[in-house]
């Protein structure tokens, strides 16, 4: 499918790769459809076929390609493009997708072009961005452009389920020696563009309650474990859900810009609460065996999210005290993370935001994500990281799609970023 890049390239200019992308947009669309045609639903998350497809695309290009796998069914692909300095800019994209129900789609979930849109599972999250990253590599090679910094591309598996066969495996093996990273996750909604510069901390709790079983006709003779557990969750909500978070001063500009970004879609009050207060979601609740029996045990899983700049262990300690006050309820398991953030005026953020604004002609917000993913893992590994990709808010939904213009503009942004980042770091 790759075109012959051995032909005489056009005269090189500073913007030659971007010009190549725009001149060959239909090739980019074809590449996107090729990636969408491979089902990488996770679970099971088998990415062998799509990695082979990418290797075929890259084979004619003068780049170093390496497979790395701790799970043979979930390989990762590293692509290196040497540049003019010893600084390294990493691009990251995941190859797996969430599953899909084909009956719920009116378009082909394995890829369909309709006018100025490309439909398919992963079109916007994030095979479309992966295609744009790959096409940026081709554009650099086809125009014989030497990047101003070394480029490293990591196409990873196992992201959608938070598995350890993808990015975590690469980090554990110390294969990602980079100074900064851009992840091609969708960060834009209709009419609003953004780069995500922070994520939220999390506390995932498994609570268990014990009671005393009795016949449902004589509930006063028993102790209802479901009631105990639900009361404990409501107590957590009362104590913590309405308590304003103590956010670091450095996070204030990000919080305010995040509120402004989300306000049109969810309302300003809701957006403000999302970042000024903990969010507490009761995700799983199990208990009882029959309608005519008092349940003797119950189990719940609770998801607490905290804005970056809040020290998660302090909140967790207070939650433990709260649960200890609830009779018959205990924390059976807990996992937690601290939110991470980039300097919104730092070199990487400035390079991505200014480049995207120049390409789109629109404002680019510098905001926090509402959750957390691979960006957090990379920041915790010491690599300055942001997320950026134009797309739509149809990720994980039936008839997921990405506009063709977004594919093109993403590739142009990715192709221009090395020079922009080099210029910002040289200031």
C-alpha positions as CSV (number, residue, x, y, z in Angstrom):
1,X,0.0,0.0,0.0
2,X,2.9,2.4,0.7
3,X,3.9,4.5,-2.3
4,X,7.5,4.4,-3.7
5,X,9.4,7.0,-1.7
6,X,12.5,6.3,-3.8
7,X,11.2,8.7,-6.4
8,X,12.7,12.2,-6.5
9,X,11.1,14.1,-3.6
10,X,9.9,17.7,-3.9
11,X,12.4,20.4,-2.9
12,X,12.6,20.4,0.9
13,X,11.2,23.3,2.8
14,X,10.6,23.9,6.5
15,X,7.0,22.9,5.9
16,X,7.6,20.2,3.3
17,X,6.2,17.3,5.4
18,X,3.0,19.3,6.0
19,X,2.7,20.1,2.3
20,X,3.1,16.4,1.5
21,X,0.3,15.4,3.9
22,X,-2.1,17.9,2.4
23,X,-1.2,16.9,-1.2
24,X,-1.7,13.2,-0.4
25,X,-4.8,13.2,1.8
26,X,-6.5,10.4,0.0
27,X,-3.6,8.1,0.8
28,X,-4.1,9.0,4.5
29,X,-7.7,8.1,4.3
30,X,-6.8,4.7,2.7
31,X,-4.4,4.0,5.5
32,X,-7.0,4.8,8.1
33,X,-9.4,2.4,6.5
34,X,-6.7,-0.3,6.4
35,X,-6.2,0.1,10.1
36,X,-9.9,0.1,10.9
37,X,-10.4,-3.1,8.9
38,X,-8.5,-5.0,11.5
39,X,-10.6,-5.9,14.5
40,X,-8.5,-5.1,17.7
41,X,-11.3,-5.1,20.2
42,X,-10.0,-5.5,23.7
43,X,-10.8,-7.9,25.2
44,X,-9.3,-10.0,23.7
45,X,-7.0,-7.2,22.4
46,X,-5.1,-9.3,19.8
47,X,-3.0,-6.7,17.8
48,X,-0.7,-9.0,15.8
49,X,-2.5,-8.4,12.5
50,X,-2.6,-4.6,12.8
51,X,1.1,-4.5,13.8
52,X,1.9,-6.5,10.7
53,X,-0.1,-4.0,8.6
54,X,1.9,-1.1,10.0
55,X,5.1,-2.9,9.4
56,X,4.2,-3.3,5.8
57,X,3.4,0.4,5.6
58,X,6.7,1.3,7.1
59,X,8.9,-1.3,5.2
60,X,9.8,1.0,2.3
61,X,10.8,3.9,4.6
62,X,14.3,4.6,5.9
63,X,13.3,4.2,9.6
64,X,14.2,1.7,12.3
65,X,11.3,-0.5,13.3
66,X,11.3,-2.9,16.3
67,X,8.7,-5.2,17.8
68,X,8.6,-5.5,21.5
69,X,6.2,-8.0,23.2
70,X,5.7,-9.5,26.6
71,X,2.5,-11.1,25.4
72,X,2.9,-12.6,21.9
73,X,-0.7,-11.7,21.0
74,X,-0.2,-8.0,22.0
75,X,3.0,-6.8,20.4
76,X,4.1,-3.2,20.5
77,X,6.0,-1.4,17.7
78,X,8.8,1.2,18.1
79,X,9.8,3.4,15.2
80,X,12.9,5.6,15.3
81,X,13.6,8.6,13.1
82,X,17.0,10.2,13.7
83,X,17.1,14.0,13.9
84,X,19.5,16.8,14.2
85,X,19.9,16.9,18.0
86,X,20.1,14.5,20.9
87,X,16.7,15.5,22.3
88,X,13.9,13.0,21.6
89,X,10.3,13.7,21.1
90,X,8.0,10.6,21.6
91,X,4.7,10.1,19.9
92,X,2.4,7.5,21.5
93,X,-0.7,5.8,20.2
94,X,-2.7,2.6,21.1
95,X,-3.8,0.0,18.6
96,X,-6.6,-1.7,20.6
97,X,-10.2,-0.5,20.7
98,X,-13.2,-1.1,22.9
99,X,-15.5,-3.8,21.6
100,X,-18.5,-3.0,19.4
101,X,-22.0,-4.4,18.7
102,X,-22.3,-4.4,14.9
103,X,-26.1,-4.4,15.1
104,X,-26.1,-1.0,16.8
105,X,-24.2,0.6,13.9
106,X,-25.6,2.0,10.7
107,X,-22.1,2.1,9.2
108,X,-19.5,-0.6,9.0
109,X,-17.7,-0.8,12.3
110,X,-14.6,-2.1,10.5
111,X,-14.3,1.0,8.3
112,X,-16.4,2.9,5.9
113,X,-15.9,6.2,4.0
114,X,-19.0,8.4,3.6
115,X,-18.4,11.9,2.1
116,X,-16.0,13.8,4.4
117,X,-16.2,11.3,7.2
118,X,-14.4,8.0,8.0
119,X,-16.5,5.6,10.2
120,X,-15.3,2.7,12.3
121,X,-14.5,1.4,15.7
122,X,-11.4,3.4,16.6
123,X,-11.9,6.1,14.0
124,X,-11.4,8.8,16.6
125,X,-10.1,6.6,19.5
126,X,-7.5,6.2,18.2
127,X,-6.7,4.5,14.9
128,X,-7.4,7.7,13.1
129,X,-4.6,9.5,15.1
130,X,-2.4,6.4,14.6
131,X,-2.8,6.7,10.8
132,X,-2.0,10.4,11.1
133,X,1.2,9.6,13.1
134,X,2.2,7.0,10.5
135,X,1.6,9.4,7.7
136,X,3.7,12.1,9.3
137,X,6.6,9.5,9.3
138,X,6.0,8.9,5.6
139,X,5.9,12.7,4.9
140,X,9.2,13.2,6.7
141,X,10.8,10.4,4.7
142,X,9.2,11.3,1.3
143,X,10.5,14.9,1.6
144,X,13.9,13.8,2.8
145,X,13.4,16.1,5.8
146,X,15.8,15.8,8.7
147,X,13.8,16.4,11.9
148,X,15.3,19.0,14.3
149,X,15.2,16.4,17.1
150,X,15.1,12.6,17.3
151,X,11.7,11.1,16.9
152,X,10.4,8.0,18.6
153,X,7.0,6.5,17.9
154,X,5.5,3.9,20.2
155,X,2.4,2.1,18.9
156,X,1.1,0.1,21.9
157,X,-1.4,-2.6,22.8
158,X,-3.6,-3.2,25.8
159,X,-4.5,0.4,26.6
160,X,-8.3,0.1,26.7
161,X,-8.3,-2.3,29.6
162,X,-5.3,-0.8,31.4
163,X,-3.3,-3.9,30.8
164,X,0.4,-4.4,31.4
165,X,1.4,-5.7,27.9
166,X,1.5,-2.3,26.3
167,X,3.0,0.9,27.5
168,X,3.8,-0.4,31.0
169,X,5.9,-3.2,29.5
170,X,7.9,-0.6,27.4
171,X,8.5,1.5,30.5
172,X,9.5,-1.4,32.6
173,X,12.1,-2.4,30.0
174,X,13.5,1.2,29.8
175,X,12.9,1.3,26.0
176,X,11.4,4.8,26.0
177,X,14.3,7.2,26.4
178,X,12.5,10.5,25.6
179,X,12.4,14.0,26.8
180,X,8.7,14.7,25.9
181,X,5.7,12.9,24.6
182,X,2.5,13.6,22.6
183,X,-0.2,11.0,22.9
184,X,-2.7,11.0,20.0
185,X,-5.8,10.6,22.2
186,X,-8.8,12.6,21.1
187,X,-8.9,15.8,23.0
188,X,-11.4,17.9,21.0
189,X,-15.2,18.1,20.9
190,X,-17.4,19.8,18.2
191,X,-16.4,23.5,18.1
192,X,-13.8,23.2,20.9
193,X,-10.2,22.2,20.6
194,X,-7.8,21.4,23.5
195,X,-4.6,19.8,24.6
196,X,-4.8,17.9,27.9
197,X,-2.1,18.9,30.2
198,X,-3.3,17.2,33.4
199,X,-5.2,14.2,34.7
200,X,-7.1,13.5,37.9
201,X,-6.0,11.3,40.8
202,X,-8.1,8.3,41.7
203,X,-9.1,6.1,44.6
204,X,-10.7,2.8,43.8
205,X,-12.3,1.1,46.8
206,X,-13.8,-2.3,47.3
207,X,-16.1,-2.2,50.3
208,X,-17.5,-5.2,52.1
209,X,-20.3,-5.3,54.6
210,X,-21.4,-8.1,56.9
211,X,-24.8,-8.5,58.6
212,X,-27.1,-11.2,60.0
213,X,-29.3,-13.2,57.7
214,X,-33.0,-13.6,58.5
215,X,-36.3,-14.3,56.8
216,X,-37.6,-11.4,54.7
217,X,-40.9,-11.5,56.6
218,X,-39.0,-10.8,59.9
219,X,-36.3,-8.3,58.9
220,X,-36.0,-6.9,62.4
221,X,-34.5,-10.2,63.5
222,X,-31.6,-9.7,61.1
223,X,-29.0,-7.0,60.2
224,X,-29.2,-6.0,56.5
225,X,-25.7,-5.9,55.0
226,X,-27.0,-4.0,51.9
227,X,-28.4,-1.3,54.1
228,X,-25.2,-1.0,56.0
229,X,-23.1,-0.8,52.8
230,X,-25.4,1.7,51.1
231,X,-25.4,3.9,54.2
232,X,-21.6,3.8,54.2
233,X,-21.4,5.0,50.6
234,X,-23.9,7.8,51.4
235,X,-21.8,8.8,54.4
236,X,-18.8,9.1,52.2
237,X,-20.7,11.3,49.8
238,X,-21.9,13.6,52.5
239,X,-18.4,13.9,54.1
240,X,-16.3,14.3,51.0
241,X,-18.5,14.9,48.0
242,X,-19.4,18.4,49.2
243,X,-16.0,19.4,50.6
244,X,-14.1,21.8,48.3
245,X,-10.7,20.4,47.3
246,X,-7.6,22.2,48.3
247,X,-6.0,22.6,44.9
248,X,-2.4,23.8,44.5
249,X,-2.0,27.4,43.2
250,X,-0.1,26.1,40.2
251,X,-3.2,24.1,39.1
252,X,-5.6,27.1,39.2
253,X,-5.1,28.2,35.6
254,X,-5.6,24.6,34.4
255,X,-8.7,24.2,36.6
256,X,-10.3,27.5,35.3
257,X,-9.5,26.7,31.7
258,X,-10.9,23.1,32.2
259,X,-14.2,24.6,33.5
260,X,-14.4,26.9,30.6
261,X,-13.8,24.1,28.1
262,X,-16.4,21.7,29.6
263,X,-19.1,24.3,30.4
264,X,-20.8,24.4,27.0
265,X,-21.3,20.6,27.1
266,X,-22.3,20.0,30.7
267,X,-23.1,23.4,32.2
268,X,-20.7,25.7,34.1
269,X,-21.9,24.6,37.5
270,X,-21.4,20.9,36.8
271,X,-18.0,21.6,35.2
272,X,-16.9,23.6,38.2
273,X,-18.1,20.9,40.7
274,X,-16.2,18.3,38.6
275,X,-12.8,20.0,39.4
276,X,-13.5,21.8,42.6
277,X,-15.0,18.8,44.5
278,X,-14.3,15.0,44.6
279,X,-16.4,12.9,42.3
280,X,-17.7,9.8,43.9
281,X,-19.3,7.1,41.8
282,X,-20.8,3.9,43.1
283,X,-19.9,1.6,40.1
284,X,-20.6,-1.9,41.4
285,X,-23.1,-3.0,44.1
286,X,-23.8,-6.6,45.0
287,X,-25.7,-8.2,47.8
288,X,-28.5,-10.5,48.7
289,X,-29.6,-13.8,47.3
290,X,-33.4,-13.6,47.4
291,X,-36.2,-11.1,47.8
292,X,-37.5,-12.8,50.9
293,X,-34.2,-13.0,52.7
294,X,-32.2,-10.4,54.7
295,X,-28.8,-10.3,53.1
296,X,-25.9,-11.2,55.4
297,X,-23.2,-9.8,53.1
298,X,-22.7,-7.1,50.4
299,X,-20.0,-5.7,48.3
300,X,-19.5,-2.4,46.5
301,X,-16.8,-0.8,44.3
302,X,-16.5,3.0,44.5
303,X,-14.6,5.3,42.2
304,X,-13.3,8.6,43.7
305,X,-11.6,11.2,41.5
306,X,-9.5,14.1,42.6
307,X,-8.1,17.1,40.7
308,X,-4.4,17.1,40.1
309,X,-2.7,19.1,42.9
310,X,-4.6,17.2,45.6
311,X,-2.5,14.8,47.6
312,X,-4.5,11.5,47.2
313,X,-3.1,9.7,50.3
314,X,-4.4,12.5,52.6
315,X,-7.9,12.0,51.2
316,X,-7.6,8.2,51.4
317,X,-6.6,8.4,55.1
318,X,-9.8,10.3,55.8
319,X,-11.9,7.9,53.8
320,X,-10.4,5.0,55.9
321,X,-11.5,6.9,59.1
322,X,-14.9,7.4,57.6
323,X,-15.4,3.7,56.8
324,X,-14.1,2.7,60.2
325,X,-17.0,4.6,61.7
326,X,-19.5,2.6,59.7
327,X,-20.4,-0.6,61.7
328,X,-20.0,-3.8,59.8
329,X,-18.3,-2.2,56.8
330,X,-14.6,-2.6,55.9
331,X,-12.3,-1.8,53.0
332,X,-11.4,-5.1,51.3
333,X,-9.1,-3.6,48.6
334,X,-7.9,-0.2,47.5
335,X,-5.8,1.2,44.7
336,X,-5.0,4.8,44.2
337,X,-3.0,7.3,42.1
338,X,-2.1,11.0,42.4
339,X,-3.1,13.3,39.6
340,X,-0.3,14.7,37.4
341,X,0.1,17.9,35.4
342,X,2.3,19.8,33.1
343,X,3.3,23.4,33.3
344,X,0.6,25.0,31.0
345,X,3.2,27.5,29.8
346,X,6.0,25.0,29.5
347,X,7.8,24.2,26.2
348,X,5.8,21.1,25.3
349,X,2.4,22.5,26.0
350,X,3.2,25.8,24.3
351,X,4.5,23.9,21.2
352,X,1.4,21.7,20.9
353,X,-1.1,24.4,21.6
354,X,0.4,27.0,19.3
355,X,0.9,24.5,16.5
356,X,-2.6,23.2,16.8
357,X,-4.0,26.8,16.9
358,X,-2.1,27.7,13.8
359,X,-3.4,24.7,11.9
360,X,-7.0,24.9,13.0
361,X,-7.3,28.7,13.3
362,X,-9.1,28.2,16.6
363,X,-8.4,28.6,20.3
364,X,-6.8,25.5,21.9
365,X,-7.7,25.1,25.6
366,X,-5.1,23.8,28.0
367,X,-7.2,21.6,30.2
368,X,-7.2,18.6,32.5
369,X,-8.6,15.3,31.5
370,X,-11.5,14.0,33.6
371,X,-9.8,10.6,34.0
372,X,-6.2,9.4,33.6
373,X,-4.4,6.9,31.4
374,X,-1.1,6.5,29.7
375,X,-0.2,10.2,30.1
376,X,0.0,9.7,33.9
377,X,2.2,6.6,33.5
378,X,4.6,8.6,31.3
379,X,4.7,11.7,33.6
380,X,5.4,9.4,36.5
381,X,8.3,8.0,34.5
382,X,9.7,11.4,34.2
383,X,8.6,12.2,30.6
384,X,6.8,15.4,30.1
385,X,3.5,14.4,28.3
386,X,0.4,15.9,26.8
387,X,-2.5,14.5,24.8
388,X,-3.7,16.0,21.5
389,X,-5.8,14.9,18.5
390,X,-8.6,16.4,16.6
391,X,-11.6,14.1,16.5
392,X,-15.2,13.8,17.6
393,X,-17.1,13.0,20.8
394,X,-18.2,9.7,19.3
395,X,-15.5,7.6,20.9
396,X,-16.8,4.2,22.2
397,X,-20.2,5.0,20.6
398,X,-22.0,3.4,17.7
399,X,-21.1,5.0,14.3
400,X,-17.9,6.4,15.7
401,X,-16.3,8.6,13.1
402,X,-13.5,11.1,12.3
403,X,-13.7,13.9,9.7
404,X,-11.2,13.6,6.9
405,X,-10.1,17.1,7.6
406,X,-9.2,16.1,11.2
407,X,-7.0,13.2,10.0
408,X,-5.2,15.6,7.7
409,X,-4.8,18.4,10.3
410,X,-3.6,15.9,12.9
411,X,-0.9,14.7,10.6
412,X,0.1,18.3,9.8
413,X,0.3,19.2,13.5
414,X,2.4,16.1,14.3
415,X,4.7,16.8,11.4
416,X,5.2,20.4,12.5
417,X,5.6,19.7,16.2
418,X,9.3,18.7,16.3
419,X,10.4,22.2,15.0
420,X,8.0,24.0,17.3
421,X,9.1,22.0,20.3
422,X,12.8,22.5,19.5
423,X,12.2,26.3,19.2
424,X,10.4,26.4,22.6
425,X,13.1,24.4,24.4
426,X,15.8,26.6,22.9
427,X,14.2,29.8,24.3
